[in-house]
Amino acid sequence: MGIIVRNKKSLIMAACTYPWENISDLVMAEVRACLQAIIMAEDNGVLRHMHRRGYANHNM
Protein backbone atom coordinates (compact mmCIF):
# COMPACT_ATOMS: atom_id res chain seq x y z
CA MET A 1 0.00 0.00 0.00
CA GLY A 2 1.19 3.52 -0.67
CA ILE A 3 0.21 6.86 0.86
CA ILE A 4 0.76 10.28 -0.70
CA VAL A 5 0.06 13.51 1.22
CA ARG A 6 -0.51 16.63 -0.86
CA ASN A 7 -1.03 20.26 0.14
CA LYS A 8 -3.62 22.70 -1.25
CA LYS A 9 -1.46 23.29 -4.33
CA SER A 10 -1.21 19.52 -4.98
CA LEU A 11 2.49 19.47 -4.09
CA ILE A 12 3.63 16.21 -2.50
CA MET A 13 4.46 16.82 1.15
CA ALA A 14 5.09 13.21 2.23
CA ALA A 15 4.90 9.70 0.80
CA CYS A 16 5.46 6.16 2.07
CA THR A 17 4.75 2.52 1.32
CA TYR A 18 3.86 -0.36 3.62
CA PRO A 19 4.21 -4.04 2.68
CA TRP A 20 1.17 -6.24 3.25
CA GLU A 21 0.90 -9.99 3.13
CA ASN A 22 -2.08 -12.32 2.94
CA ILE A 23 -4.95 -9.85 3.22
CA SER A 24 -7.91 -11.44 1.48
CA ASP A 25 -10.70 -9.43 3.17
CA LEU A 26 -11.52 -6.11 1.48
CA VAL A 27 -12.84 -4.55 4.70
CA MET A 28 -9.64 -5.44 6.57
CA ALA A 29 -7.57 -3.91 3.75
CA GLU A 30 -9.54 -0.66 4.05
CA VAL A 31 -9.18 -0.61 7.84
CA ARG A 32 -5.42 -1.18 7.65
CA ALA A 33 -5.08 1.55 5.00
CA CYS A 34 -6.93 4.05 7.21
CA LEU A 35 -4.87 3.09 10.25
CA GLN A 36 -1.58 3.48 8.36
CA ALA A 37 -2.70 6.88 7.03
CA ILE A 38 -3.47 8.07 10.58
CA ILE A 39 -0.13 6.77 11.89
CA MET A 40 1.73 8.49 9.05
CA ALA A 41 -0.14 11.76 9.65
CA GLU A 42 0.67 11.62 13.35
CA ASP A 43 4.35 10.83 12.71
CA ASN A 44 4.64 13.77 10.30
CA GLY A 45 2.86 16.31 12.51
CA VAL A 46 -0.17 16.63 10.23
CA LEU A 47 -2.60 15.91 13.07
CA ARG A 48 -1.06 18.62 15.27
CA HIS A 49 -1.37 21.08 12.38
CA MET A 50 -5.03 20.14 11.82
CA HIS A 51 -5.82 20.46 15.51
CA ARG A 52 -4.11 23.85 15.72
CA ARG A 53 -6.13 25.10 12.74
CA GLY A 54 -9.39 23.77 14.18
CA TYR A 55 -10.03 20.95 11.69
CA ALA A 56 -10.00 18.28 14.42
CA ASN A 57 -12.89 19.96 16.28
CA HIS A 58 -15.50 19.56 13.53
CA ASN A 59 -18.30 17.06 14.13
CA MET A 60 -19.07 14.64 11.33
HUVENPE-V663330 format. One record per residue. SS is DSSP state (A for helix, B for strand, O for the rest). NEAR is the number of other C-alpha atoms within 10 Angstrom. Layout:
ss=<SS | SS>
near=<NEAR | NEAR>
This chain:
ss=<O | B | B | B | B | B | O | O | O | O | O | B | B | B | B | B | B | O | O | O | O | O | O | O | O | A | A | A | A | A | A | A | A | A | A | A | A | A | A | A | A | A | A | O | O | A | A | A | A | A | A | A | A | O | A | A | A | O | O | O>
near=<11 | 11 | 15 | 13 | 15 | 12 | 9 | 6 | 6 | 8 | 10 | 11 | 10 | 13 | 11 | 12 | 10 | 9 | 6 | 9 | 5 | 5 | 10 | 8 | 8 | 9 | 10 | 11 | 14 | 11 | 11 | 15 | 16 | 13 | 12 | 18 | 17 | 14 | 13 | 19 | 17 | 13 | 11 | 13 | 10 | 15 | 17 | 15 | 14 | 13 | 12 | 11 | 10 | 10 | 12 | 12 | 10 | 7 | 5 | 3>
